[in-house]
Every structure is written in C-alpha cells, then in structure tokens.
C-alpha cells in the first residue's frame, strides 16, 4: 500500500493529529507513506489570516516546522511541494492570472473548474465578506493569489501523484483551495481519498470517503500528538479502537500487514 499525506497547514488543522495517528499505524504495519509538504512556495494560504500585516518568512518556517514534527513523529518520508512544479509553470500561471480582467474573476476556469468556486470559501472567510459584496483592490489582489495557488498546486499535485501513484491519500482542510487542487489530481489519477475535517459545532472530526460518499465521525482530537509515544502497541485501547474503526470504514483490514 502506498499512502500520501497532504496537510498543508500543520497544526492549524485540528484534524492533523488523528490523520498522522492513522499514518503512523499504517507505516508500522508495512505501508509506504510519504507526506507532500507545503514548503512556503505558494503565494497565498489559509494561515495568512493569522498575520494581518502580511506573511513573513517566519510564519512559513513555523508551519513547515509543524509539518516536519508531524512526519518525524509518524516516521514517514517527506517530499516538497515546490519540487514537483517547474519554474516555467510558476511564471506562466502567475502571468495568466494577472492578465484576467477584474470583471472576469468570477468566471475564469482552470481545466474545467471555476476558480471562484474553489477559492471563495477561504477568500470570504479571511475578509469577512459575503458573496456579491464589492471588493477593494486589496481583496482582488488576494483573490488572484489564491487562484495562482490553486493552479500551481494542481500542477504540482498532478506531477506528484503521477510519480508516487498513491493507493490512498489522507488530506486535511477539505475546503481549502490547495487541498481541493490536490484532491482533484488524486481523484483524476484514480487514488482513493479520505478527507479529514474538524467540526467546531460539536468538537468532532469527520472523515469522508470520496469513493463511497460516506463519512466517519469521532470525538478523538489529538492536539498534542507529537508528545505521545509513536508506538501503536503503547496506545490506550480507546485510541487504537478509533484507528481500527476508521481503517475498517475506509475498507482496510487494520490487523493485516499492508
């Protein structure tokens, strides 16, 4: 089994703990696991809202450190997102989005996907706007960078998936534009995808299987997972039970070496 992990916002995503718990269990049982790590090369991300004055190298370093800590705890390999996109594609995608007229921003598409449709949730959430509300020049600039991020992550994700050929992809923050870009490419290549999302309404994590259209819900939230022991046989029975239930839900026998 080849497992891919895409959690571009580290510990900002509260579902990351459970995701890496599952990854660690699978790695210990013979799966070949790799994390596709965002290495700060994209022009916009969901963590930007935490830095009103603008993103700095330090904010990206913090996120990359969190991603690194999660992979080290889980004992899995890492591939850098930027290594799967060539400089020419970076330049061309930025030039293309910059050339789109303001009036066309809500209608422009990339490979059949409407860019406003995949980026609007993050954009509206960051600025506290409602759909249809007039944008300022600053808003429009941010929207364009979100579009560039989606396009470049699509290109990088396509290259990664074709190279790695994952059997299953575990991804966090499903409403995020970068995650949606990766998921689009993974599904296009025939990889199974499980979406991990935190639900603040009832403090739970929902895992959705895109192949079955069904979901699994748990209250197990592991914010401090890197302080846990990373040996499954030492985990509390209730923790192991959730991992077994989740893998069974995804169609994998938890006690079988993969």
C-alpha positions as CSV (number, residue, x, y, z in Angstrom):
1,X,0.0,0.0,0.0
2,X,1.3,3.5,-0.9
3,X,-0.1,6.3,1.3
4,X,0.1,10.0,0.6
5,X,-0.5,12.7,3.2
6,X,-1.4,16.3,2.4
7,X,-1.9,18.6,5.4
8,X,-0.6,22.0,4.2
9,X,-1.3,23.9,7.4
10,X,0.3,21.8,10.0
11,X,-1.2,22.0,13.5
12,X,-3.5,24.8,12.4
13,X,-5.8,22.0,11.2
14,X,-7.0,20.2,14.4
15,X,-7.7,17.1,12.4
16,X,-3.9,16.7,11.7
17,X,-3.4,14.7,14.9
18,X,-5.8,11.9,14.0
19,X,-4.6,11.9,10.4
20,X,-0.9,11.3,11.5
21,X,-2.0,8.8,14.1
22,X,-3.5,6.7,11.3
23,X,-0.4,7.3,9.1
24,X,1.9,6.1,11.9
25,X,-0.2,2.9,12.4
26,X,-0.1,2.1,8.7
27,X,3.6,2.8,8.4
28,X,4.2,0.5,11.3
29,X,2.2,-2.2,9.5
30,X,4.1,-2.1,6.3
31,X,2.6,0.8,4.2
32,X,4.9,3.0,2.2
33,X,4.0,6.5,3.4
34,X,5.0,10.0,2.2
35,X,3.9,13.5,3.1
36,X,3.7,16.1,0.4
37,X,4.8,19.1,2.4
38,X,4.0,22.7,1.6
39,X,7.4,24.4,1.7
40,X,6.2,28.0,1.6
41,X,6.5,28.5,-2.2
42,X,2.8,29.2,-2.8
43,X,1.7,32.9,-2.9
44,X,-1.3,32.5,-0.5
45,X,-2.5,30.1,2.1
46,X,-5.1,29.8,4.9
47,X,-2.6,30.8,7.6
48,X,-2.2,34.2,6.0
49,X,-5.2,35.4,8.1
50,X,-3.2,34.9,11.2
51,X,-0.8,37.6,10.0
52,X,-2.8,40.8,9.2
53,X,0.4,42.6,8.3
54,X,1.3,40.1,5.7
55,X,3.1,36.8,5.6
56,X,6.7,36.7,6.6
57,X,9.4,34.0,6.2
58,X,9.0,33.3,9.9
59,X,5.3,32.4,9.5
60,X,6.1,29.9,6.8
61,X,9.0,28.5,8.8
62,X,6.7,27.9,11.8
63,X,4.2,25.9,9.6
64,X,7.0,23.9,7.9
65,X,8.4,23.1,11.4
66,X,5.0,21.8,12.4
67,X,4.7,19.7,9.3
68,X,8.2,18.3,9.9
69,X,7.4,17.5,13.5
70,X,4.3,15.5,12.5
71,X,6.2,13.5,9.9
72,X,9.1,12.8,12.3
73,X,6.6,11.6,14.9
74,X,4.8,9.4,12.4
75,X,8.1,8.1,11.0
76,X,7.2,8.9,7.4
77,X,9.0,10.3,4.4
78,X,8.6,13.9,3.0
79,X,8.5,15.3,-0.5
80,X,8.5,19.1,-1.0
81,X,5.6,20.6,-2.9
82,X,7.7,23.0,-4.9
83,X,9.9,20.2,-6.2
84,X,7.0,19.0,-8.4
85,X,6.5,22.2,-10.4
86,X,8.9,23.7,-12.8
87,X,9.8,27.4,-12.9
88,X,8.2,28.0,-16.3
89,X,4.8,26.8,-15.0
90,X,5.1,29.1,-11.9
91,X,5.8,32.1,-14.2
92,X,3.1,31.3,-16.7
93,X,0.4,30.7,-14.2
94,X,1.1,34.0,-12.4
95,X,1.2,35.9,-15.7
96,X,-2.1,34.3,-16.8
97,X,-4.0,35.1,-13.6
98,X,-2.6,38.7,-13.6
99,X,-3.9,39.1,-17.2
100,X,-7.5,38.2,-16.2
101,X,-9.8,41.2,-16.2
102,X,-11.5,42.2,-13.0
103,X,-14.9,41.6,-14.5
104,X,-13.9,38.0,-15.4
105,X,-12.6,36.9,-12.0
106,X,-15.8,35.1,-11.0
107,X,-16.0,33.2,-14.3
108,X,-12.4,32.2,-15.1
109,X,-11.7,28.4,-15.2
110,X,-8.7,26.1,-15.0
111,X,-9.1,22.7,-16.5
112,X,-12.9,22.9,-16.3
113,X,-13.0,24.1,-12.7
114,X,-14.3,27.5,-11.8
115,X,-11.6,29.2,-9.7
116,X,-14.1,31.3,-7.7
117,X,-15.9,28.1,-6.8
118,X,-12.8,26.5,-5.3
119,X,-11.3,29.6,-3.7
120,X,-14.4,31.6,-2.5
121,X,-14.7,29.9,0.9
122,X,-11.2,30.8,2.0
123,X,-11.5,34.3,0.5
124,X,-14.8,35.2,2.1
125,X,-13.7,33.8,5.4
126,X,-10.5,35.7,5.6
127,X,-12.0,39.1,4.8
128,X,-15.4,38.6,6.5
129,X,-17.2,39.3,3.2
130,X,-20.4,38.0,1.8
131,X,-20.8,36.7,-1.8
132,X,-21.6,39.6,-4.1
133,X,-20.1,42.2,-1.8
134,X,-17.9,44.7,-3.6
135,X,-14.2,44.0,-3.4
136,X,-11.4,46.5,-2.7
137,X,-8.1,46.5,-4.6
138,X,-6.5,44.6,-1.7
139,X,-9.3,42.0,-1.8
140,X,-8.8,41.5,-5.5
141,X,-5.1,41.1,-5.2
142,X,-5.6,38.4,-2.5
143,X,-8.2,36.6,-4.7
144,X,-5.7,36.5,-7.6
145,X,-3.0,35.0,-5.4
146,X,-5.5,32.3,-4.2
147,X,-6.2,31.5,-7.8
148,X,-2.4,31.2,-8.5
149,X,-2.1,28.9,-5.5
150,X,-4.8,26.6,-6.8
151,X,-3.4,26.4,-10.3
152,X,0.2,25.8,-9.1
153,X,-0.9,23.2,-6.6
154,X,-2.9,21.4,-9.3
155,X,0.3,21.3,-11.4
156,X,2.5,20.1,-8.6
157,X,-0.2,17.6,-7.3
158,X,-0.5,16.2,-10.8
159,X,3.2,15.6,-11.0
160,X,3.4,14.2,-7.5
161,X,0.5,11.7,-8.0
162,X,1.8,10.5,-11.4
163,X,5.2,9.9,-9.8
164,X,4.2,8.4,-6.5
165,X,0.9,6.7,-7.5
166,X,-0.6,6.6,-4.0
167,X,-3.2,3.9,-3.3
168,X,-4.8,6.2,-0.7
169,X,-4.5,9.9,0.1
170,X,-5.3,11.3,3.5
171,X,-5.9,15.1,3.4
172,X,-6.8,17.8,5.9
173,X,-8.8,21.1,5.5
174,X,-11.0,20.0,2.6
175,X,-12.5,23.4,1.9
176,X,-9.1,25.0,1.3
177,X,-8.0,25.8,-2.2
178,X,-4.7,24.0,-2.1
179,X,-6.3,20.9,-0.7
180,X,-9.0,20.9,-3.3
181,X,-6.3,21.2,-6.0
182,X,-4.5,18.2,-4.7
183,X,-7.7,16.2,-4.3
184,X,-8.7,16.9,-7.9
185,X,-5.5,15.5,-9.2
186,X,-5.5,12.5,-6.9
187,X,-9.0,11.5,-7.9
188,X,-8.2,12.1,-11.6
189,X,-5.4,9.6,-11.2
190,X,-7.6,7.0,-9.5
191,X,-6.3,7.3,-6.0
192,X,-8.7,6.9,-3.1
193,X,-9.1,10.0,-1.0
194,X,-10.1,10.4,2.7
195,X,-10.9,14.0,3.7
196,X,-10.3,14.9,7.4
197,X,-12.1,17.9,8.7
198,X,-12.7,19.4,12.1
199,X,-16.2,20.4,13.1
200,X,-16.3,23.2,15.7
201,X,-20.1,22.9,16.2
202,X,-19.7,19.6,18.1
203,X,-15.9,19.4,18.6
204,X,-15.5,16.4,16.4
205,X,-13.6,15.2,13.4
206,X,-15.3,13.9,10.3
207,X,-13.5,11.7,7.8
208,X,-15.2,11.5,4.4
209,X,-14.5,8.7,1.9
210,X,-14.8,10.1,-1.6
211,X,-15.2,6.7,-3.1
212,X,-18.2,5.7,-1.0
213,X,-19.6,9.1,-0.3
214,X,-20.0,8.1,3.4
215,X,-18.4,9.6,6.5
216,X,-17.0,8.5,9.9
217,X,-17.2,10.8,12.9
218,X,-15.1,10.7,16.1
219,X,-14.5,12.8,19.1
220,X,-10.8,11.8,19.3
221,X,-8.9,15.1,18.8
222,X,-5.1,14.9,19.4
223,X,-3.8,18.4,19.6
224,X,-0.6,17.3,21.3
225,X,0.1,14.2,19.3
226,X,3.9,14.8,19.0
227,X,4.2,14.4,22.7
228,X,2.6,10.9,22.5
229,X,4.6,7.7,22.1
230,X,4.6,6.8,18.4
231,X,4.4,3.0,19.0
232,X,0.9,1.7,18.4
233,X,1.2,-1.1,21.0
234,X,1.5,1.6,23.7
235,X,-1.6,3.5,22.8
236,X,-4.7,3.5,25.0
237,X,-7.3,0.9,24.0
238,X,-9.8,3.6,23.1
239,X,-7.3,5.3,20.8
240,X,-6.5,2.0,19.0
241,X,-10.2,1.3,18.7
242,X,-10.7,4.5,16.8
243,X,-7.9,3.7,14.4
244,X,-9.3,0.3,13.7
245,X,-12.8,1.6,13.2
246,X,-11.5,4.3,10.8
247,X,-9.5,1.9,8.7
248,X,-12.4,-0.6,8.5
249,X,-14.6,2.3,7.4
250,X,-12.0,3.1,4.6
251,X,-12.0,-0.5,3.5
252,X,-8.7,-1.7,5.0
253,X,-8.2,-4.6,7.5
254,X,-6.4,-2.9,10.5
255,X,-4.6,-6.1,11.6
256,X,-3.3,-7.1,8.2
257,X,0.3,-6.1,7.2
258,X,-0.1,-3.9,4.1
